Amino acid sequence: MKRKTPTPAQNRAKEKRWLTSDDPEALLAGFVDATGTRKLRLFSCACCRRAWKFAKDGRLLSLLRTLENAAEGKVKDRSREVARNHSYAVARAEIGDMQQCLAFEIWAALDNEIDLDVGECAAAAFGYVKGSGQRFERGKAAERKEQANVVREIFGNPFRPVAFNPAWRTSDAMLLASGIYDERAFDRMPILADALQEAGCDSDALLKHCRDPHATHVRGCWALDLVLGKQ
């Protein structure tokens, strides 16, 4: 049976849900092509880094770096599996509920088949910081709302995809973008916007995102990925 094409009104309603939803799992399941593992793994990394101020176990940082490298395809399958087993062992150790949640988040994200409830364990870390019972649930729910913004940061707006002209990838723009990505120097994003504009970029959405003072950029940022040609 042929699927009906959504009307403009239906598309506007869907876009509104995309822009306003507080449920990261619903966004991933209903609006984006989340079949690839790179962006989902980077979403896990971003969620863990949001909770990093609560962590003290040095093994977690090493595992998180392995996860980030795995997202970029820099870790062989055998090494990834070793890291996954290690993260599970850390999660089972007596390191406290909050840190155990982060270890389980990394463990799940190192799997070949990443579920769309990515971020669930990292959100639970925020819940444990708040306490137990209703305080735990409120803390977790509040963090899931923040994670929805991270989904939008990583995947952009699927209803308004940005066409990128390869001519905008000048040597200056690429040098800036690579440095920002490798060094997590997201404060340089406005400088990247200037370099793109000098290269002829006329995409308001792309330039605005790079210059947005309220944006919380992470690895996997849709705008930076466009410049670097990452998927």
C-alpha positions in Angstrom: 0.0 0.0 0.0 1.4 3.3 -1.1 2.2 5.6 1.9 0.4 9.0 1.7 2.6 12.1 1.4 2.2 14.3 4.6 0.4 17.6 4.0 2.3 20.9 4.8 0.2 21.2 8.0 1.2 17.7 9.1 4.9 18.5 8.4 4.6 21.7 10.4 3.1 19.8 13.3 5.9 17.2 13.2 8.6 19.9 13.0 7.0 21.6 16.1 7.3 18.3 18.0 10.9 17.9 16.9 11.7 21.4 18.1 9.9 21.2 21.4 10.0 17.5 22.5 11.6 16.8 25.9 12.0 13.1 25.1 15.3 12.1 23.4 14.2 8.6 22.8 11.1 9.7 20.9 13.2 12.1 18.8 15.6 9.4 17.8 12.9 6.8 17.1 10.5 9.0 15.3 12.3 11.7 13.4 15.9 10.8 12.4 17.8 8.1 10.7 19.6 6.7 13.7 20.7 3.5 12.1 24.3 4.5 12.1 26.3 4.0 15.3 28.7 7.0 15.1 26.2 9.7 16.1 24.5 7.5 18.6 27.8 6.7 20.3 28.7 10.4 20.3 25.4 11.1 21.8 26.3 8.7 24.7 29.6 10.5 25.0 28.0 13.9 25.2 25.6 12.5 27.9 28.5 11.1 29.9 30.5 14.3 29.6 27.5 16.3 31.0 27.7 14.1 34.1 31.4 14.2 34.3 31.6 16.7 37.1 30.2 14.0 39.4 32.7 11.3 38.5 35.9 10.5 40.3 37.0 7.1 39.1 39.8 7.6 36.6 38.9 4.4 34.7 35.8 6.0 33.5 37.6 8.7 31.6 39.8 6.2 29.9 36.8 4.2 28.8 35.0 7.3 27.6 37.9 8.2 25.4 37.9 4.6 24.0 34.2 5.1 23.3 34.8 8.4 21.4 37.5 6.7 19.4 35.2 3.8 18.7 32.6 6.2 17.4 35.2 7.5 14.9 36.1 4.0 13.8 39.6 4.2 15.4 39.1 1.2 17.6 39.3 -2.4 16.2 36.5 -4.8 17.0 38.6 -6.8 19.4 39.8 -3.8 21.3 36.2 -2.4 21.5 35.0 -5.7 22.9 37.8 -5.7 25.5 36.8 -2.1 26.5 33.2 -3.2 26.7 34.0 -6.0 29.0 36.1 -3.7 31.1 33.4 -1.1 31.4 31.0 -3.8 32.6 33.4 -4.9 35.2 33.8 -1.3 36.4 30.0 -0.9 36.4 29.8 -4.0 38.7 32.4 -2.7 41.1 31.7 -0.8 44.3 32.1 2.7 42.8 28.8 4.2 43.8 25.4 4.3 42.0 26.1 7.5 40.0 29.5 6.3 38.6 28.0 2.8 37.9 25.4 4.5 35.7 28.1 6.1 33.6 30.0 2.8 33.3 26.8 1.1 32.2 26.2 3.9 29.7 29.7 3.4 28.1 29.2 -0.4 28.2 25.9 -0.2 26.3 27.3 2.3 23.7 30.3 0.1 22.9 27.9 -2.6 21.8 27.4 -3.3 18.1 23.6 -2.9 18.4 22.9 0.4 20.2 19.4 0.8 21.4 17.5 4.1 21.0 17.2 4.5 24.7 20.7 5.9 24.5 21.4 8.3 27.4 19.1 6.5 29.9 21.9 5.4 32.2 23.7 8.8 32.0 20.4 10.5 33.0 20.0 8.1 35.9 23.4 9.4 37.2 21.8 12.9 37.6 18.9 11.2 39.4 21.2 9.6 41.9 22.9 12.9 42.6 19.5 14.3 43.5 18.7 11.5 45.9 16.1 8.6 45.9 12.5 8.1 45.3 10.7 11.1 43.7 13.9 13.2 43.9 15.7 10.6 41.7 12.9 10.5 39.2 12.7 14.3 39.0 16.5 14.6 38.5 16.5 11.9 35.8 13.5 13.5 34.0 15.2 16.9 34.0 18.3 15.5 32.5 16.4 13.7 29.8 15.0 17.1 28.8 18.5 18.4 28.4 19.5 15.4 26.4 16.7 16.2 23.9 18.6 19.4 23.2 21.7 17.3 22.6 19.9 15.2 20.1 18.9 18.3 18.2 22.5 19.6 18.4 23.8 16.3 16.9 21.2 15.6 14.3 20.1 19.1 13.3 16.6 19.7 12.0 15.5 16.8 9.7 12.7 19.0 8.3 15.1 21.6 7.1 18.3 19.9 5.9 21.2 22.1 5.0 22.8 21.6 1.6 26.6 22.1 1.9 28.7 23.4 -1.0 32.1 21.7 -1.1 33.5 25.0 -2.3 33.1 26.3 1.3 35.7 23.8 2.5 38.6 26.1 2.1 42.0 25.3 3.8 41.2 27.9 6.5 37.8 26.6 7.2 39.0 23.0 7.3 41.9 23.8 9.6 39.6 25.6 11.9 37.0 22.9 11.9 39.6 20.1 12.5 41.1 22.0 15.4 37.7 22.6 17.0 36.8 19.0 16.7 40.1 17.5 17.9 40.5 20.0 20.8 36.9 20.4 21.7 37.5 24.1 21.2 33.8 24.9 20.6 34.4 28.5 21.6 35.9 29.0 18.1 32.7 28.1 16.3 31.9 31.8 15.6 35.4 32.1 14.0 34.5 29.1 11.8 31.4 30.9 10.7 33.5 33.9 9.6 35.7 31.6 7.6 32.8 29.8 6.0 31.2 33.2 5.1 34.4 34.4 3.6 34.4 31.1 1.5 30.9 32.1 0.1 28.7 30.2 2.6 25.2 31.7 2.4 23.4 29.2 4.6 21.7 31.2 7.4 21.0 28.0 9.4 24.6 26.9 9.3 26.1 30.3 10.1 23.5 31.0 12.8 24.2 27.7 14.5 27.9 28.3 14.5 27.4 31.8 16.0 24.7 30.9 18.5 25.9 31.9 22.0 23.4 29.6 23.6 24.3 26.5 21.7 26.0 23.7 23.6 28.2 22.2 20.9 29.5 18.6 21.2 31.4 16.2 19.0 28.9 15.1 16.4 27.5 18.7 16.1 25.5 18.7 12.8 27.1 21.9 11.6 30.7 20.9 12.3 30.0 17.4 10.8 28.8 19.1 7.6 32.0 21.1 7.3 34.2 18.1 8.0 32.2 15.8 5.8 31.4 13.4 8.6 28.2 11.2 8.7 
